[in-house]
Amino acid sequence: MGAKYELTSLPRFKTDSRNLTDVVVEKLPYDKWDTQEISQQNSTTHHVNAYYVGSFGGLSVDFNADMLSGSGGGNSKVDDQSENFDDLSLDTDECFDNRLFAAKLVLAYQVWKGRLSVGSEYTDTYRRTRSSGFEGVIESSADKIIDRNAATFFNYEAGFGAITANLGLRYEHITYDFYDAGVFNEERSKVYDNLFPTIAVNAEAGNVRLWGDFHIRTIRPQCEMLNSAVRYGNRLTYLGGTPDLQPTYITSACIGTIWNNDLQFQAGYNHYKDDIFFSFEQSESKPEITINKFRNERSRNELMLSAAYAPTFGIWQPRWSAVSSTQWLDIEYLGGRKCVDGTVFHLAWSNAFTLPAGFILRLDCAWNSPGFTQNRKMKSSGYVNVSLNKEFDNGHYNILLEGNDLFHTMRDASCFYDRRTFEYRSTKDNTRQIKITFSYRFNNQSSKYKGSEAGADEMQRL
């Protein structure tokens, strides 16, 4: 039995951004914009977890209860200067309140050749957001979400010699209520009833381990994606949420093997229903304005292949890995259908060297290939990182020296295709950096806290 309290506070966070835009209409220069935005945010979150872990005879009990409360807000000032038209000076204020109550009970008992676990989980989420809008340009908004999720589940795991099997099923009943300016919106409010099965098999033969897995799971939208507030980007580009965005359901199957704990192969297939895409929508009142938001794509299929090799040669511990992702998808684009099938690769080479006096030297590099992911065609990127780590006094003190993205090759450059819009984005942040970290561990013993948190997925959505 135990409890813990966590306080997370961001008293002041300031960002200063500048965007330069050249506007071309029918291949002729139209205007140039210099858009500068200064934003300040603050937030505070309180989190309490209490748990009980015990047993009564052969019955084990694991109970967790959580409460989370948070609030925050901020303001933004935008100065949008135009070469050929009037300048704009805009500002907005935003605030939010979060509340979450969650409880989870798991009972486990030895049955036949394995262990049967049954349980229930309940979450009650409240979120309210308010935005003053941008006067004369974007209207104000006020949203409220009340979300309740009641789930029951069971899991049975048993061993049959060298084979271990796991069978599970989870049922969820969710009521999602959306309020717009304090008024219940029946169209955007939903009720979900879903079953999520899980089947997994593991087998061992000498130095070889094999496994297979099938499961269905869901990814619910982040609460920020469901916000109806609209933010100003420039005179023709806004950013907004999608209050009627639906959860994504993923059906997955995979097989894999490991040899001698060094060499690993894995293949998996994913089917996405209502996958969440970054999207572009024309404003109803001003069609020349594009609102960047989110939408659901009806169906997407994906094949994942991966291989990794991590041997040890004396003081040198390298790791080579390769991952490929192939998707099959066609989307609506410019009044027709556009094929965005393709494969992207991620290649990585990590190295750890154990040096005298307890120093650990790391040299890591990776490369991402160009290709399509969802409706986004990514450009290639990569990085080279190096670090030196040393512990003192049996792990109480630690010094870490890092050099990240040494050749400044990390970037986020993509082409987006969606309905009537093509958009190219390129961002190159200050990822090339040198960092030194000094840390001290007050209690060098392993934590004995056994709380596992209820409603963990729901906390991430907030």
C-alpha positions as CSV (number, residue, x, y, z in Angstrom):
1,M,0.0,0.0,0.0
2,G,1.3,3.5,-0.8
3,A,0.6,6.9,-2.3
4,K,2.5,9.6,-4.1
5,Y,2.0,13.2,-5.1
6,E,3.5,14.9,-8.1
7,L,3.5,18.6,-8.9
8,T,4.5,19.7,-12.4
9,S,4.7,23.5,-13.0
10,L,5.7,25.6,-15.9
11,P,5.6,29.1,-14.5
12,R,6.6,30.8,-17.7
13,F,7.4,29.6,-21.2
14,K,8.1,32.1,-23.9
15,T,8.5,31.5,-27.6
16,D,9.4,34.0,-30.3
17,S,8.9,33.0,-34.0
18,R,9.2,34.7,-37.3
19,N,7.8,33.5,-40.7
20,L,8.6,35.1,-44.1
21,T,6.0,34.4,-46.8
22,D,6.2,35.1,-50.6
23,V,2.7,35.1,-52.1
24,V,2.4,34.2,-55.8
25,V,-0.9,34.3,-57.8
26,E,-1.0,32.7,-61.2
27,K,2.9,32.7,-61.3
28,L,3.0,36.5,-60.6
29,P,4.3,38.1,-57.4
30,Y,1.4,39.3,-55.2
31,D,2.7,40.2,-51.8
32,K,5.3,39.5,-49.2
33,W,4.6,39.0,-45.5
34,D,6.8,39.2,-42.4
35,T,4.8,37.5,-39.5
36,Q,6.3,37.6,-36.0
37,E,4.6,36.0,-33.0
38,I,5.5,36.2,-29.3
39,S,3.8,33.7,-27.1
40,Q,3.9,33.1,-23.3
41,Q,2.3,30.1,-21.6
42,N,2.1,28.7,-18.1
43,S,0.6,25.5,-16.6
44,T,0.4,23.6,-13.3
45,T,-0.6,20.0,-12.9
46,H,-1.3,18.1,-9.6
47,H,-1.3,14.3,-9.7
48,V,-2.0,11.8,-6.9
49,N,-1.7,8.1,-7.1
50,A,-2.7,5.6,-4.4
51,Y,-2.4,1.8,-4.6
52,Y,-2.8,-1.4,-2.8
53,V,-1.1,-4.7,-3.7
54,G,-1.7,-7.8,-1.7
55,S,-3.1,-11.3,-1.6
56,F,-5.8,-13.3,0.1
57,G,-4.9,-17.0,-0.1
58,G,-4.1,-17.7,-3.8
59,L,-5.9,-14.5,-5.0
60,S,-3.7,-11.5,-5.7
61,V,-5.2,-8.0,-5.7
62,D,-3.8,-4.9,-7.5
63,F,-5.7,-1.7,-7.1
64,N,-4.8,1.8,-8.3
65,A,-6.6,5.1,-8.0
66,D,-5.5,8.4,-9.6
67,M,-6.6,12.0,-9.5
68,L,-5.1,14.6,-11.8
69,S,-6.0,18.3,-11.9
70,G,-4.4,20.9,-14.1
71,S,-4.8,24.4,-15.5
72,G,-2.9,26.9,-17.6
73,G,-3.1,29.5,-20.3
74,G,-1.2,32.1,-22.1
75,N,-1.3,34.9,-24.6
76,S,0.1,35.5,-28.1
77,K,0.8,38.8,-29.9
78,V,1.1,38.7,-33.7
79,D,2.7,41.4,-35.9
80,D,1.9,40.7,-39.5
81,Q,3.6,43.2,-41.9
82,S,2.6,43.3,-45.6
83,E,4.6,44.9,-48.5
84,N,1.5,45.9,-50.5
85,F,-1.4,46.0,-48.0
86,D,-2.1,47.2,-44.4
87,D,-0.2,45.8,-41.6
88,L,-2.0,43.7,-38.9
89,S,-1.5,43.7,-35.2
90,L,-3.4,40.9,-33.4
91,D,-3.4,39.3,-29.9
92,T,-5.3,36.5,-28.2
93,D,-5.7,34.9,-24.8
94,E,-6.3,31.2,-24.0
95,C,-6.8,29.1,-20.9
96,F,-7.7,25.5,-20.1
97,D,-8.7,23.4,-17.1
98,N,-8.2,19.6,-16.8
99,R,-9.6,17.1,-14.3
100,L,-9.2,13.3,-14.3
101,F,-10.4,10.6,-11.9
102,A,-9.4,7.0,-12.6
103,A,-9.5,3.6,-10.8
104,K,-8.3,0.2,-11.8
105,L,-8.7,-3.2,-10.1
106,V,-7.0,-6.4,-11.2
107,L,-7.6,-9.8,-9.6
108,A,-5.4,-12.8,-10.5
109,Y,-5.6,-16.5,-9.6
110,Q,-3.8,-19.6,-10.6
111,V,-6.0,-21.7,-12.9
112,W,-5.0,-25.0,-14.6
113,K,-1.5,-24.4,-16.1
114,G,-1.5,-20.7,-16.0
115,R,-2.7,-17.5,-14.4
116,L,-6.1,-15.9,-15.0
117,S,-6.4,-12.1,-14.5
118,V,-9.7,-10.2,-14.5
119,G,-10.3,-6.6,-13.8
120,S,-12.1,-3.3,-14.4
121,E,-10.9,0.2,-15.2
122,Y,-12.9,3.5,-15.0
123,T,-11.9,7.0,-16.1
124,D,-13.8,10.3,-15.8
125,T,-12.2,13.2,-17.7
126,Y,-13.2,16.8,-17.8
127,R,-11.5,19.4,-20.0
128,R,-12.5,23.0,-20.6
129,T,-10.8,25.4,-23.1
130,R,-11.4,29.0,-23.9
131,S,-9.9,31.3,-26.5
132,S,-10.6,35.0,-27.1
133,G,-9.8,34.6,-30.8
134,F,-8.2,37.3,-32.8
135,E,-10.4,40.4,-32.8
136,G,-11.8,41.2,-36.2
137,V,-10.2,38.2,-37.8
138,I,-11.0,35.0,-35.8
139,E,-14.0,34.5,-33.5
140,S,-13.7,33.5,-29.9
141,S,-14.5,29.9,-28.7
142,A,-15.3,28.0,-25.5
143,D,-15.4,24.2,-25.4
144,K,-16.0,21.6,-22.8
145,I,-15.5,17.8,-23.0
146,I,-16.8,15.3,-20.5
147,D,-15.5,11.8,-21.3
148,R,-16.3,8.6,-19.3
149,N,-14.7,5.2,-20.0
150,A,-15.8,2.0,-18.3
151,A,-13.8,-1.1,-19.2
152,T,-13.7,-4.7,-18.1
153,F,-11.0,-7.2,-19.2
154,F,-9.5,-10.6,-18.7
155,N,-6.2,-12.2,-19.5
156,Y,-5.1,-15.8,-19.3
157,E,-1.4,-16.8,-19.6
158,A,-0.3,-20.4,-19.5
159,G,2.9,-22.4,-20.3
160,F,3.0,-25.7,-22.1
161,G,6.6,-26.8,-22.0
162,A,8.6,-24.5,-24.2
163,I,5.5,-22.7,-25.4
164,T,3.8,-19.8,-23.6
165,A,0.4,-18.6,-24.7
166,N,-1.5,-15.5,-23.8
167,L,-5.2,-14.8,-24.5
168,G,-7.0,-11.6,-23.6
169,L,-10.1,-9.5,-24.2
170,R,-11.1,-6.0,-23.2
171,Y,-14.5,-4.4,-23.5
172,E,-14.9,-0.6,-23.4
173,H,-18.0,1.6,-23.1
174,I,-17.3,5.3,-23.7
175,T,-19.6,8.3,-23.5
176,Y,-18.1,11.4,-25.0
177,D,-20.0,14.7,-24.5
178,F,-19.0,17.9,-26.2
179,Y,-20.3,21.3,-25.2
180,D,-19.9,24.4,-27.4
181,A,-20.2,27.7,-25.5
182,G,-21.9,25.8,-22.7
183,V,-24.5,24.2,-25.0
184,F,-24.5,20.4,-25.4
185,N,-23.7,19.5,-29.0
186,E,-25.5,16.2,-29.8
187,E,-23.9,15.9,-33.3
188,R,-20.3,15.9,-31.9
189,S,-21.1,13.8,-28.9
190,K,-20.6,10.1,-29.3
191,V,-21.0,6.7,-27.6
192,Y,-18.5,3.9,-28.3
193,D,-18.8,0.2,-27.5
194,N,-15.7,-1.8,-28.5
195,L,-14.1,-5.2,-28.0
196,F,-10.3,-5.5,-28.2
197,P,-8.9,-9.1,-28.4
198,T,-5.3,-10.1,-27.9
199,I,-3.6,-13.4,-28.8
200,A,0.2,-14.0,-28.3
201,V,2.3,-17.1,-28.5
202,N,6.0,-17.5,-27.5
203,A,8.2,-20.5,-28.1
204,E,11.9,-21.4,-27.3
205,A,14.2,-23.9,-28.9
206,G,17.8,-23.8,-27.8
207,N,19.2,-20.3,-28.6
208,V,16.2,-19.4,-30.7
209,R,13.0,-17.7,-29.5
210,L,9.9,-17.3,-31.7
211,W,6.8,-15.2,-31.1
212,G,3.6,-14.3,-32.8
213,D,1.0,-11.7,-31.8
214,F,-2.4,-10.5,-32.9
215,H,-4.4,-7.7,-31.3
216,I,-6.8,-4.8,-31.9
217,R,-6.3,-1.5,-30.2
218,T,-7.4,2.1,-30.5
219,I,-5.7,5.5,-30.5
220,R,-8.0,8.3,-29.4
221,P,-7.3,11.8,-30.5
222,Q,-5.3,14.1,-28.2
223,C,-7.7,16.6,-26.4
224,E,-5.9,19.5,-28.2
225,M,-6.9,18.0,-31.6
226,L,-10.6,18.2,-30.5
227,N,-10.4,21.9,-29.7
228,S,-12.7,24.2,-31.9
229,A,-10.4,27.2,-31.4
230,V,-8.7,28.6,-34.5
231,R,-5.2,30.1,-34.4
232,Y,-3.7,32.6,-36.8
233,G,-0.7,31.6,-39.0
234,N,-0.7,34.3,-41.6
235,R,-3.4,36.0,-43.8
236,L,-4.1,32.8,-45.8
237,T,-3.3,30.1,-43.3
238,Y,-5.0,29.3,-40.0
239,L,-4.6,26.3,-37.6
240,G,-7.6,24.6,-36.0
241,G,-8.8,21.5,-34.2
242,T,-11.5,19.0,-35.3
243,P,-14.1,18.5,-32.6
244,D,-15.8,15.5,-34.5
245,L,-12.5,13.6,-35.0
246,Q,-13.0,9.9,-34.5
247,P,-10.6,7.4,-32.8
248,T,-8.3,5.3,-34.9
249,Y,-8.7,1.5,-34.7
250,I,-5.6,-0.6,-35.5
251,T,-5.7,-4.3,-36.3
252,S,-2.1,-5.7,-36.0
253,A,-0.4,-9.1,-36.6
254,C,3.3,-9.7,-36.2
255,I,5.8,-12.6,-36.1
256,G,9.4,-12.4,-35.0
257,T,12.5,-14.3,-33.9
258,I,15.6,-13.8,-31.8
259,W,18.8,-15.8,-32.1
260,N,21.4,-15.9,-29.3
261,N,20.0,-12.6,-27.9
262,D,22.0,-10.9,-30.7
263,L,20.1,-11.2,-34.0
264,Q,16.5,-10.3,-34.4
265,F,13.9,-10.3,-37.2
266,Q,10.3,-9.1,-37.1
267,A,7.5,-8.7,-39.7
268,G,4.2,-7.0,-39.0
269,Y,1.0,-5.9,-40.7
270,N,-1.2,-3.1,-39.5
271,H,-4.7,-2.1,-40.8
272,Y,-5.8,1.4,-39.8
273,K,-9.5,2.3,-39.7
274,D,-10.2,6.1,-39.4
275,D,-6.5,6.9,-39.4
276,I,-5.8,10.5,-38.3
277,F,-4.2,12.7,-41.0
278,F,-3.0,16.3,-41.1
279,S,-5.4,18.0,-43.4
280,F,-6.3,21.3,-45.1
281,E,-9.7,22.8,-45.4
282,Q,-11.0,26.0,-47.1
283,S,-12.8,28.5,-44.9
284,E,-16.5,28.6,-45.6
285,S,-16.7,32.4,-45.4
286,K,-13.3,33.1,-47.2
287,P,-12.4,30.2,-49.5
288,E,-8.9,31.7,-50.1
289,I,-8.0,31.0,-46.5
290,T,-6.8,27.4,-45.7
291,I,-7.3,26.0,-42.2
292,N,-4.8,23.3,-41.2
293,K,-6.5,20.7,-39.1
294,F,-7.0,17.0,-38.7
295,R,-9.3,14.5,-40.4
296,N,-10.0,10.7,-40.5
297,E,-8.9,8.6,-43.5
298,R,-11.2,5.6,-43.9
299,S,-8.6,2.9,-44.4
300,R,-4.8,2.5,-44.6
301,N,-2.6,-0.7,-44.8
302,E,1.0,-1.0,-43.7
303,L,3.7,-3.7,-43.7
304,M,6.5,-3.4,-41.2
305,L,9.9,-5.3,-41.5
306,S,12.8,-4.9,-39.1
307,A,16.2,-6.5,-38.4
308,A,18.7,-5.8,-35.7
309,Y,22.1,-7.3,-34.8
310,A,23.8,-6.4,-31.5
311,P,27.0,-8.4,-30.8
312,T,29.7,-7.7,-28.3
313,F,33.4,-7.5,-29.2
314,G,35.4,-6.8,-26.0
315,I,35.0,-3.2,-25.1
316,W,32.9,-2.5,-28.2
317,Q,29.1,-3.0,-28.3
318,P,27.7,-2.1,-31.7
319,R,24.1,-2.3,-32.8
320,W,23.0,-2.3,-36.4
321,S,19.3,-2.0,-37.2
322,A,17.1,-1.5,-40.3
323,V,13.3,-0.8,-40.4
324,S,11.1,-0.5,-43.4
325,S,7.5,0.6,-43.6
326,T,5.4,0.1,-46.7
327,Q,2.0,1.5,-47.1
328,W,-0.9,1.0,-49.6
329,L,-3.1,4.1,-49.9
330,D,-4.8,6.3,-52.4
331,I,-6.3,9.7,-51.3
332,E,-8.6,12.3,-52.7
333,Y,-6.5,15.0,-54.4
334,L,-7.5,17.7,-56.9
335,G,-10.8,16.1,-57.8
336,G,-9.4,12.6,-58.3
337,R,-7.5,9.9,-56.6
338,K,-3.7,10.0,-55.9
339,C,-1.7,6.9,-55.2
340,V,0.7,7.4,-52.3
341,D,2.0,3.9,-52.0
342,G,5.6,3.5,-51.1
343,T,8.3,2.4,-48.7
344,V,10.4,4.3,-46.2
345,F,13.6,3.1,-44.5
346,H,15.2,3.9,-41.2
347,L,18.8,2.7,-40.8
348,A,20.8,3.1,-37.6
349,W,24.3,2.3,-36.3
350,S,24.9,2.7,-32.6
351,N,28.3,2.1,-30.8
352,A,29.1,1.9,-27.1
353,F,32.8,1.7,-25.9
354,T,33.6,0.8,-22.3
355,L,36.8,2.7,-21.6
356,P,39.2,2.6,-18.6
357,A,38.1,4.3,-15.3
358,G,34.4,3.6,-16.0
359,F,34.0,6.0,-19.0
360,I,31.3,5.1,-21.6
361,L,31.8,6.6,-25.1
362,R,28.9,6.4,-27.5
363,L,28.9,7.2,-31.2
364,D,25.5,6.9,-32.9
365,C,24.2,7.7,-36.4
366,A,21.0,7.2,-38.3
367,W,19.4,8.0,-41.7
368,N,15.7,8.2,-42.8
369,S,14.9,7.7,-46.5
370,P,12.5,9.8,-48.5
371,G,9.1,8.4,-49.0
372,F,5.4,8.5,-48.2
373,T,3.9,8.2,-44.7
374,Q,0.1,8.8,-44.7
375,N,-0.5,11.8,-47.0
376,R,2.9,13.2,-46.3
377,K,6.0,12.7,-48.6
378,M,9.1,13.1,-46.4
379,K,12.5,14.2,-47.5
380,S,15.6,12.3,-46.3
381,S,17.3,13.3,-43.0
382,G,19.9,11.9,-40.6
383,Y,22.2,12.6,-37.7
384,V,25.5,11.8,-36.0
385,N,25.7,12.0,-32.2
386,V,28.6,11.5,-29.8
387,S,28.6,11.4,-26.0
388,L,30.9,10.6,-23.0
389,N,29.4,9.4,-19.7
390,K,31.0,8.9,-16.3
391,E,29.6,7.8,-12.9
392,F,31.1,8.5,-9.5
393,D,30.6,7.3,-6.0
394,N,28.7,4.1,-7.0
395,G,26.3,5.9,-9.2
396,H,25.4,8.9,-6.9
397,Y,27.1,11.4,-9.3
398,N,27.0,11.4,-13.1
399,I,28.5,13.6,-15.7
400,L,27.3,13.4,-19.3
401,L,28.9,15.4,-22.2
402,E,27.0,15.3,-25.5
403,G,27.4,16.5,-29.1
404,N,24.2,16.2,-31.0
405,D,23.6,16.4,-34.8
406,L,27.3,17.2,-35.4
407,F,26.8,17.9,-39.2
408,H,23.4,19.6,-38.8
409,T,21.7,17.1,-41.1
410,M,18.4,16.7,-39.1
411,R,15.5,18.4,-40.7
412,D,11.7,18.1,-41.0
413,A,10.9,18.6,-44.7
414,S,7.7,17.3,-46.2
415,C,5.2,17.6,-49.0
416,F,1.5,17.2,-48.0
417,Y,-1.2,16.2,-50.4
418,D,-4.8,16.6,-49.4
419,R,-8.0,17.2,-51.4
420,R,-7.5,20.6,-53.0
421,T,-4.2,21.5,-51.4
422,F,-0.5,20.9,-51.9
423,E,1.7,22.2,-49.1
424,Y,5.5,22.0,-48.7
425,R,7.0,22.6,-45.3
426,S,10.7,22.7,-44.3
427,T,11.9,23.2,-40.7
428,K,15.5,23.1,-39.6
429,D,15.8,23.6,-35.8
430,N,18.9,24.3,-33.7
431,T,19.6,20.5,-33.3
432,R,23.4,20.9,-33.6
433,Q,24.4,21.4,-30.0
434,I,26.8,20.7,-27.2
435,K,25.3,19.7,-23.8
436,I,26.8,18.9,-20.5
437,T,24.7,17.5,-17.7
438,F,25.6,17.1,-14.0
439,S,23.2,14.9,-12.0
440,Y,23.1,13.7,-8.4
441,R,20.9,10.8,-7.2
442,F,19.8,11.3,-3.6
443,N,18.5,7.7,-3.2
444,N,20.6,5.2,-5.2
445,Q,18.4,2.3,-4.3
446,S,15.7,0.9,-6.6
447,S,12.3,2.3,-5.9
448,K,10.0,0.0,-4.0
449,Y,6.9,1.9,-5.1
450,K,4.4,-0.5,-6.7
451,G,1.8,1.9,-8.0
452,S,1.1,1.4,-11.7
453,E,-1.4,4.2,-12.3
454,A,-5.0,4.0,-13.6
455,G,-6.1,5.8,-16.7
456,A,-2.5,6.2,-18.0
457,D,-3.7,6.5,-21.7
458,E,-6.2,9.2,-20.8
459,M,-3.5,11.2,-19.0
460,Q,-1.5,11.2,-22.2
461,R,-4.5,12.6,-24.1
462,L,-4.6,15.6,-21.7
